[in-house]
Amino acid sequence: MTAPRPRSRQPKKLDAGTFQAEIASFGLHLAAGGKAARTIRTYTEAVQWFAAACLPGPAGRTAWEQVDSQDIQRWMTWLLDRYSSAYASNQYRALQQFFRWLAAEDGLPDPMAGLHPPPVSQKLVPVFTGEELATLERACAGRAFAQRRDTAIIAVFKATGIRLSELAGIATAPVTRSAAMSTCGSGRSPSAARAARTASCGSATRQPAAWTGTSAPAPGMPRPGGRSCGWG
């Protein structure tokens, strides 16, 4: 499996200068419309970034009424050279909302009228090969708690295609030897013996919000970080 090449991103310029007053009013408009705080931040930062990084440069714009469609196109081209098409499309839609509001609020022409967001290309998610999975399983082999835990995590990922967030919804409840024996039967049955042996490791019980089988299977398992078996 070939890992995607990491992309280095520079901090965004968000000092919109003389353009900030309208951006603040746009943020107030979104808040009054009941938009979530995260949505407001995403939209206003997109406009601030555009105003700070694109307009004062070669375009030489000093007011919103000077912005035209070519400014938008230059900005989209710059984004597509450095970021994914999905990210550029999200930025486009945030600007679209702003200029639509500004046109209605101040009676200005909408520079994005007639434009279209950049098409979003499908991104293939790399997955582990069979050889890599076997290597990962061997790295987690052992009788220690952490090794058994990591082996169980890998097995659940392989068998179900569960998402990482869904796996995190599985809670662990402690199990005592007496509880295992009373649940599985009297002392010498194989099932009781197996349950008793796992008492030190605990048993997993799924929470109601965990995986229901209705969501799409994860195309690949997340790579563990740090040491070879990673999760702690």
Phi and psi in degrees as a GROMACS rama.xvg file:
@    title "Ramachandran Plot"
@    xaxis  label "Phi"
@    yaxis  label "Psi"
@TYPE xy
-96.8649  120.078  THR-2
-72.8776  143.058  ALA-3
-62.2315  143.454  PRO-4
-69.6395  126.105  ARG-5
-64.0275  141.039  PRO-6
-105.863  126.837  ARG-7
-87.4509  121.831  SER-8
-112.4  132.725  ARG-9
-84.4701  152.076  GLN-10
-57.1967  141.808  PRO-11
-74.1893  143.113  LYS-12
-85.4051  117.923  LYS-13
-119.173  8.23871  LEU-14
-83.1612  95.7633  ASP-15
-80.6301  -5.94306  ALA-16
57.684  -125.057  GLY-17
-69.3238  -12.4532  THR-18
-85.9  -7.80006  PHE-19
-68.1599  -32.2089  GLN-20
-58.8968  -45.9054  ALA-21
-68.0933  -34.0633  GLU-22
-65.7341  -40.0602  ILE-23
-63.6565  -39.8547  ALA-24
-65.873  -36.6459  SER-25
-63.9127  -42.0422  PHE-26
-62.0395  -39.314  GLY-27
-64.7359  -39.1062  LEU-28
-60.8751  -43.1663  HIS-29
-65.6097  -41.8208  LEU-30
-64.14  -40.8582  ALA-31
-66.4587  -25.0603  ALA-32
-85.2438  3.58628  GLY-33
82.8321  17.3034  GLY-34
-69.581  148.755  LYS-35
-66.9749  152.911  ALA-36
-58.7769  -38.3807  ALA-37
-65.9356  -38.4454  ARG-38
-64.5087  -43.38  THR-39
-61.0678  -44.8793  ILE-40
-63.3922  -43.0352  ARG-41
-61.5758  -45.651  THR-42
-68.7571  -46.8493  TYR-43
-68.9321  -36.3097  THR-44
-66.8057  -34.5774  GLU-45
-62.427  -41.8322  ALA-46
-70.7384  -41.6542  VAL-47
-59.8904  -42.6922  GLN-48
-63.0207  -45.3841  TRP-49
-60.0523  -45.4217  PHE-50
-66.6621  -40.2626  ALA-51
-78.2924  -36.2168  ALA-52
-96.1332  -25.2172  ALA-53
-108.268  -43.5687  CYS-54
-72.699  -42.1519  LEU-55
-74.9869  -12.2903  PRO-56
-74.9569  -129.606  GLY-57
-58.2239  -29.3011  PRO-58
-67.4461  -34.7147  ALA-59
65.3011  33.4156  GLY-60
-82.6191  143.872  ARG-61
-124.703  -5.3508  THR-62
-149.94  154.656  ALA-63
-63.5067  -32.7188  TRP-64
-67.4882  -13.5891  GLU-65
-85.7625  -12.7969  GLN-66
-72.0882  133.247  VAL-67
-126.148  -179.367  ASP-68
-63.1071  -31.2086  SER-69
-67.9681  -31.6133  GLN-70
-62.0123  -42.2415  ASP-71
-64.0844  -43.9399  ILE-72
-65.5014  -39.7411  GLN-73
-63.3397  -39.6827  ARG-74
-66.6447  -41.9824  TRP-75
-64.028  -39.2201  MET-76
-63.4272  -41.4733  THR-77
-63.6642  -42.9386  TRP-78
-64.7034  -43.8047  LEU-79
-66.3982  -25.6723  LEU-80
-72.7981  -18.7286  ASP-81
-122.376  -19.0616  ARG-82
-132.482  173.661  TYR-83
-71.9598  159.782  SER-84
-65.1145  -32.8555  SER-85
-65.0663  -41.0875  ALA-86
-66.2507  -44.1636  TYR-87
-62.5351  -38.3099  ALA-88
-64.5684  -39.2564  SER-89
-63.8233  -40.9762  ASN-90
-63.5718  -40.1323  GLN-91
-59.4241  -46.4521  TYR-92
-68.2439  -31.4551  ARG-93
-66.525  -44.3409  ALA-94
-63.1674  -37.8282  LEU-95
-60.1669  -43.553  GLN-96
-63.3948  -40.4514  GLN-97
-64.331  -50.3394  PHE-98
-69.4433  -28.6045  PHE-99
-66.3823  -42.147  ARG-100
-66.0487  -44.1293  TRP-101
-63.4622  -38.322  LEU-102
-63.8757  -40.3358  ALA-103
-74.0501  -34.5802  ALA-104
-75.3111  -45.0226  GLU-105
-111.811  1.4214  ASP-106
69.3063  27.6439  GLY-107
-92.3547  155.051  LEU-108
-63.9233  144.35  PRO-109
-88.6319  110.762  ASP-110
-68.6388  -11.1755  PRO-111
-99.4108  0.818832  MET-112
-63.4852  128.994  ALA-113
88.6937  -9.56209  GLY-114
-87.8255  165.353  LEU-115
-132.458  146.45  HIS-116
-66.4554  152.84  PRO-117
-62.9179  138.383  PRO-118
-64.7858  141.653  PRO-119
-92.7906  119.686  VAL-120
-84.3983  149.574  SER-121
-70.4403  135.04  GLN-122
-112.934  116.787  LYS-123
-76.5552  130.071  LEU-124
-90.9892  123.12  VAL-125
-66.6218  144.963  PRO-126
-123.882  162.619  VAL-127
-70.9063  142.816  PHE-128
-80.5687  166.321  THR-129
-59.8484  -38.2355  GLY-130
-65.9546  -40.5951  GLU-131
-66.3387  -39.427  GLU-132
-63.1617  -42.3745  LEU-133
-62.2955  -40.1723  ALA-134
-63.7199  -40.6181  THR-135
-64.9902  -41.5149  LEU-136
-65.4718  -39.7693  GLU-137
-64.9384  -36.9226  ARG-138
-66.0245  -26.5491  ALA-139
-94.5062  -0.297437  CYS-140
-69.7424  144.558  ALA-141
150.358  176.945  GLY-142
-107.343  -5.39242  ARG-143
-69.366  160.25  ALA-144
-58.7949  -48.73  PHE-145
-61.6809  -37.6356  ALA-146
-68.5411  -42.9661  GLN-147
-65.3909  -39.0719  ARG-148
-61.2352  -47.9405  ARG-149
-66.4465  -37.1452  ASP-150
-61.8516  -41.0928  THR-151
-64.9809  -40.0672  ALA-152
-62.3634  -46.1908  ILE-153
-61.5811  -42.2835  ILE-154
-62.9385  -40.1434  ALA-155
-65.9733  -43.0217  VAL-156
-58.9286  -45.6681  PHE-157
-66.1448  -41.1845  LYS-158
-78.2084  -29.3896  ALA-159
-116.102  -23.2899  THR-160
69.6734  21.431  GLY-161
-61.6623  148.884  ILE-162
-78.5564  157.3  ARG-163
-61.0758  -41.7105  LEU-164
-64.5453  -33.107  SER-165
-72.0988  -38.3516  GLU-166
-63.606  -37.4488  LEU-167
-66.2459  -17.8184  ALA-168
-81.9373  -2.1399  GLY-169
-83.6826  122.17  ILE-170
-96.5896  154.637  ALA-171
-111.768  125.656  THR-172
-113.297  135.138  ALA-173
-65.6733  145.358  PRO-174
-122.251  132.206  VAL-175
-98.0682  160.344  THR-176
-61.0403  -41.2655  ARG-177
-66.2573  -38.1386  SER-178
-65.7143  -40.4562  ALA-179
-63.7306  -40.7402  ALA-180
-67.7269  -41.0042  MET-181
-70.6432  -28.9894  SER-182
-77.2511  -41.3432  THR-183
-94.7195  -10.9477  CYS-184
119.134  -176.704  GLY-185
-74.44  166.19  SER-186
-36.5876  -45.2799  GLY-187
-102.014  3.80511  ARG-188
-69.345  143.78  SER-189
-57.5215  -39.2976  PRO-190
-65.333  -38.3255  SER-191
-67.7662  -39.0232  ALA-192
-64.618  -41.4307  ALA-193
-64.6816  -41.4264  ARG-194
-64.5439  -39.772  ALA-195
-65.9362  -36.3115  ALA-196
-66.4074  -26.0789  ARG-197
-90.2453  3.50192  THR-198
-59.6374  -33.1255  ALA-199
-74.7437  -15.6443  SER-200
-97.1976  -20.349  CYS-201
88.5571  168.503  GLY-202
-123.949  145.831  SER-203
-95.391  133.12  ALA-204
-124.63  135.872  THR-205
-83.8399  133.797  ARG-206
-77.7168  158.23  GLN-207
-58.1965  -30.109  PRO-208
-84.6237  1.99017  ALA-209
-75.9802  -172.263  ALA-210
-58.9715  130.978  TRP-211
-106.622  -5.86385  THR-212
88.3385  -2.67468  GLY-213
-91.9649  -23.7764  THR-214
-81.7872  158.184  SER-215
-66.112  138.769  ALA-216
-62.0093  145.128  PRO-217
-66.3681  131.563  ALA-218
-68.2074  -20.1177  PRO-219
-157.762  157.259  GLY-220
-84.9538  143.462  MET-221
-66.1686  138.891  PRO-222
-73.0884  134.815  ARG-223
-71.0319  150.431  PRO-224
-104.168  170.675  GLY-225
69.4367  -127.131  GLY-226
-70.7504  175.611  ARG-227
-61.5497  -29.6365  SER-228
-106.907  0.210967  CYS-229
50.9462  -47.9147  GLY-230
-74.6923  32.4226  TRP-231
